[in-house]
Amino acid sequence: MNIQVNGQIIELEGELTVTELLVRLEVNAVYRAVAINREVIVKSDYDTTMVIEGDKVEIVRPVSGG
């Protein structure tokens, strides 16, 4: 399947959960936020939310400042 992650098209085998995607991409989920198709995913839903063909995924690290 092809998805877009932070603006870059990547090809993956089969559908994955958000957790599986983060593991595959070697991203530490502790200090990350994930949105799929502009909808923020709650961390407690990472294990059950599927990433499917054509999804646009944004993985960001929140920062504070002012």
C-alpha positions as CSV (number, residue, x, y, z in Angstrom):
1,M,0.0,0.0,0.0
2,N,1.1,3.6,-0.5
3,I,0.6,6.2,2.2
4,Q,2.0,9.7,2.7
5,V,4.0,10.3,5.8
6,N,5.0,13.9,6.6
7,G,4.7,14.7,2.9
8,Q,6.7,11.7,1.6
9,I,5.1,8.8,-0.2
10,I,6.1,5.5,1.2
11,E,5.2,1.9,0.2
12,L,4.3,-0.6,2.9
13,E,3.1,-4.2,2.8
14,G,-0.5,-4.6,4.0
15,E,-2.5,-2.5,6.4
16,L,-0.9,-1.5,9.7
17,T,-2.1,0.0,13.0
18,V,-0.6,3.3,14.0
19,T,1.6,1.5,16.6
20,E,2.9,-0.9,13.9
21,L,3.6,2.0,11.6
22,L,5.6,3.8,14.3
23,V,7.6,0.7,15.0
24,R,8.2,0.1,11.3
25,L,9.4,3.7,10.9
26,E,11.5,3.5,14.1
27,V,9.7,6.4,15.7
28,N,9.4,6.6,19.5
29,A,5.8,7.3,20.2
30,V,6.3,8.7,23.7
31,Y,6.8,12.3,22.6
32,R,4.9,12.2,19.3
33,A,1.5,13.1,18.0
34,V,-0.1,11.4,15.0
35,A,-2.8,12.6,12.7
36,I,-4.3,10.7,9.9
37,N,-6.1,12.7,7.2
38,R,-5.9,15.7,9.4
39,E,-7.6,14.0,12.4
40,V,-5.5,13.7,15.5
41,I,-5.4,10.1,16.9
42,V,-5.6,9.6,20.6
43,K,-2.6,7.6,21.9
44,S,-4.9,5.0,23.5
45,D,-6.2,4.3,20.0
46,Y,-2.9,3.7,18.3
47,D,-3.2,-0.1,18.7
48,T,-6.6,-0.2,17.1
49,T,-6.5,2.6,14.5
50,M,-5.6,1.2,11.0
51,V,-3.5,3.0,8.4
52,I,-4.9,2.2,5.0
53,E,-4.1,2.8,1.3
54,G,-4.0,6.5,0.5
55,D,-3.9,7.8,4.1
56,K,-2.0,11.0,4.8
57,V,-0.2,10.6,8.1
58,E,1.5,13.4,10.0
59,I,3.9,12.5,12.8
60,V,5.0,15.5,14.9
61,R,6.8,16.3,18.1
62,P,5.0,18.9,20.1
63,V,7.2,21.8,21.3
64,S,6.6,24.4,23.9
65,G,7.7,28.0,23.8
66,G,6.5,31.4,23.5
